[in-house]
Amino acid sequence: MITDPKPLTIENVQFYKKAFLKSFAEKGNMTVDLSSITDIDLAGVQILVALIREGSAQKKEICFTGTVLLAVQAHLQLSGSGEEPCSTGEQFGAVIHAACQ
């Protein structure tokens, strides 16, 4: 669990990578609450894709929850993560999981 969320941007990719890997090691399946993400860029989308792929390789489930902030929705659309805005973590999860297959 990430207790001090930061923008999911290039500046914080290493922070999130370590946090995600630690969570995998400790808990297995993972839920990512996107409501705590205040900003995202292409590096942030890439770390989420890598997270899903790593989870799949380890036979672990990754779920997304929460309300996606409007600014984050806009950046996700610009990154090519779906044609329609994803206002919930569940919607985003469906789009990003489909893109990873």
N, C-alpha and C positions, 0 to 999 in steps of 0.2 A: 504494500500500500504506500502510495506517495502522500506524505503528510504536508509537504511544502511545494505545491504545484507551481510550475514555472511555464512560461510560454513554450510551446512545442516547436521550437525554432532551432536553426543551426547552432546557435550559441549554447543550447541546452541539450543537444542530442546525446552527448556522453552521459549527462546526468540521467536522462530517461533510459538509455541503454543499460546502465548499471542497475537502475531501479527495477526495470522489467526483468532482467536476468536474475536478480536477487529474488524477486517474487516468484518466478518460475521454479527456482531451486527450493524455496521454502513452502510454496503452496500448490504448485501444479497449475491447475486451471486459473484463469485470471479474468477479472472484470475491470475494464477501464472506464472510469466515469469522465465523460467528455465535458461535463458542465464545469469542471475545474480548469479546463484549458482556455486561456484567454486569447491566445494567438497561435497560429500554425503557419508553417511555410512548407516548401517542398521537402526539405530535410525531415520535417516532422511527419509528413505523410509517408516518407520512405521508412522511417523507423517503425511506424505502425504496420506497414507492409512486411518489414523484416520480422516484427513481433509475431504476426499471423503465420508467416512461413516457418519460423522457429517453433511455434506452438504446434503446427501441423506435423513437423518432423519429429517432435517429442510426444505426439499423440495427446496434446493438451488443448483445451478449449479456451478461446479468447472471445469474450463478450464485451460489447460496448453499451453503455447506458448514459443517461443524463440528457439534459437539454444542451444542444450545441448553440453557442452564442452566434449572433448574426455575423460578426466579423470573421469568425472561424468558418461559418458556412460559406461565406464569399471566397475565402482563401481555398477552401476545399474544392469549390467549383472551378476556380481558376487552375487548380492543379490537375483537373481532369477527373476528379472523383465523383462521377455521376453528372447527369445533365440537369437534374433538379436539386434544389437545396435539400440538405439532410438536416432537419431540425431536431432529430433525436439521435441518441447514440445507437439505438436499434436500427434506424434507417441507414446510418453511416456504416454500421457493422455489416449489413446485408450488401451494400455496395462494395465495400473494401474486400470482404471475403470473396465475392464474385470475381473481383479483379485479380485476386491471388490464385485463382484456379486455372 
